[in-house]
């Protein structure tokens, strides 16, 4: 079996090589986007937690004033 002249190897290896190249090219992009989205999500969660804490404090102070 000659790899260069075998039609089966051409049909199977060329798409496999293309998939490998695309994966290697786009993998760093995916990781960078993951880092960016993770940072933004952490900031958003922190802001939401602070807002919840402020609302709880307002509710507690409002109930303390009513009593």
Helices and strands as residue ranges (DSSP letters): H 7-66
